[in-house]
Amino acid sequence: MNQFETLKNNLNLDFLLSLSSLLQFLVLLVAGLLVYFLQQRSVNSISSSSKGDWKFAGEAFIKIVNPIIFLIAISISSYFLSLYQTVNLLVITQILVMALILIRLAVYLIRYLLQPNPLLNAYQNILSSILWSFVVLHLFGFLTPILNILESITFSFGEKDFSILLVLQLLIGIFLSIIAAMTLSRFIENKLMKVTQLSLNGRVMINKIVRIALYVIAVVIALDTIGLDLTFLSVFGGAFGVGLAFGMQKIASNYISGFTILLDKSLQIGDILTIGEHYGIVETIKSRYTVLRKLDGVEVIIPNETLIAENIVNHTCTNRKVRVAIDIQIGYESSVDLATKIMLDACNGQERVIKIDPDPTVYLMNFGESGIDLKLVFYILDAEEGTYRLRSDINKEIWKQFTNQGIEIPFPQRVVHINKSDNLN
C-alpha cells in the first residue's frame, strides 16, 4: 500500500488534529506564505520593467520558480522533521508539487515550440490545472472509479449509444487535434507568405483552403482515434443541408464571396476603397469578412457579400496613384499666372507629391461672384498615409507666398444701392 492509499484510508478528524499533522500543516503554511510574498515582489518587478515576450518569459519563470521554492522549503523542513516524527503529508505534498512543476514545464515548452498559437496561449493555465488534477486523482486512486462511473452513464443518439466518458474523450481529442492543426497551418502560412512567385491574394487563398482542410482532417482523425464510428455523421447531413439553405445562407454567401474576391483579384490587401460612407485601406481579407482601416485608425468590418453585391470604389485597383485636388479662389485684381506659379512651387516642394507623369497642374475653373476659382491637382502614391497633413502643408506655403506677393484671397461682398425718393419721410 503506497503513501497515497495510506493517507486516503486513515484520513479522519483524529489524524488531522494530531500533533504530527498540525506540525506538517504549519510547515506548509509557512512555505506558502514565503512563496506568496516572493511572488508579490517578483510580479511587481516584472510588470514595471518588462514588456512583450520578456514579460511573458518573466511570468512563466515565476510560475515555475514559485513551486520550486515551495518544494525546497518543505523538503528541508521534511528532512529535519522526519528525525522526530512521520512526515507522510509533506512527502505526498512534495510528489504533487513535483508533478505540478513538470506539467507546467511541459506546457510552457509546448507553447514556446508552437508559437504563435492563440488557443494554447489562452488556455495554458486551464490545461495545466486539468492535467495536474488527473495526476492527483490517479495517485489517490480516484481516477479509475470516476472513469468507470462516466462510462456507465450512457445516452442514445439515433441508433448509437454514447457514454459521458466517450463525449469527454471526443472533446479532448478534438481540442488537441485543433491545436495541432492550428500550429501546422501557421507553419505553412509562414512558409507560404515567403513565396514571391504567387500573388498576395493567391497566397492568402491557398492558406485558407489548407487551414480548413487541416481542421477537417484533425476532427476526423480525433473521431477515428477514439474508435467512434464515423457513419453516425450521416445523421447530421440532412439537418446541416436544411440549416445551410435557410439559417446559414448569409454565412455561406459571405464565405463564398470571400473566396471569389481572392480568386478574381478585384480586391487586394493594401487597396484603398470607398464603400458607402467608409474610406480606407484593406487591412485583412478573411473568409467571412474584410477589415477596412480608415485613415483615422478606426477599423470597419465589412461582410464579403457586401463587396460582391454593392458598388465599391477601388482607388488603387490597377494604379496606386491617387488624385488630390485643392480649390483656391483669388481676387480679380490678382495675377493668375503668379498665383499659378506659387501654387505649383508649393506643391512641388512636398516629397510625397509625384513630380512627373503626371505632373502637378493648376486649372482655372470658373469666374465666381467674388473671385477667380483655381484648382490645384496632383497625385501621390501613399494615400494610405492620409492627405490632411499634406493639404495643410501646401495651403500654409501658398498662404505665405500669397501674402508676400500681394495675391488677394477674396471674401464674399455685396453692393447695396439705395434709391432716394422725395416721397420718403
Sequence and secondary structure as in RCSB ss.txt:
>XXXX:A:sequence
MNQFETLKNNLNLDFLLSLSSLLQFLVLLVAGLLVYFLQQRSVNSISSSSKGDWKFAGEAFIKIVNPIIFLIAIS
ISSYFLSLYQTVNLLVITQILVMALILIRLAVYLIRYLLQPNPLLNAYQNILSSILWSFVVLHLFGFLTPILNIL
ESITFSFGEKDFSILLVLQLLIGIFLSIIAAMTLSRFIENKLMKVTQLSLNGRVMINKIVRIALYVIAVVIALDT
IGLDLTFLSVFGGAFGVGLAFGMQKIASNYISGFTILLDKSLQIGDILTIGEHYGIVETIKSRYTVLRKLDGVEV
IIPNETLIAENIVNHTCTNRKVRVAIDIQIGYESSVDLATKIMLDACNGQERVIKIDPDPTVYLMNFGESGIDLK
LVFYILDAEEGTYRLRSDINKEIWKQFTNQGIEIPFPQRVVHINKSDNLN
>XXXX:A:secstr
  HHHHHHHH SHHHHTSHHHHHHHHHHHHHHHHHHHHHHHHHHHHHHH  HHHHHHHHHHHHHHHHHHHHHHHH
HHHHHHTTTS  HHHHHHHHHHHHHHHHHHHHHHHHHHT S HHHHHHHHHHHHHHHHHHHHHHTT HHHHHHHH
HH EEEETTEEEEHHHHHHHHHHHHHHHHHHHHHHHHHHHHHTT TTS HHHHHHHHHHHHHHHHHHHHHHHHHH
TT  GGGGHHHHHHHHHHHHTTTHHHHHHHHHHHHHHHHTSS TT EEEETTEEEEEEEE SSEEEEEETTS EE
EEEHHHHHHS  EETTSS   EEEEEEEEE TTS HHHHHHHHHHHHHTSTTB  SSS  EEEEEEE SSSEEEE
EEEEES GGG SHHHHHHHHHHHHHHHHHHT               TT  
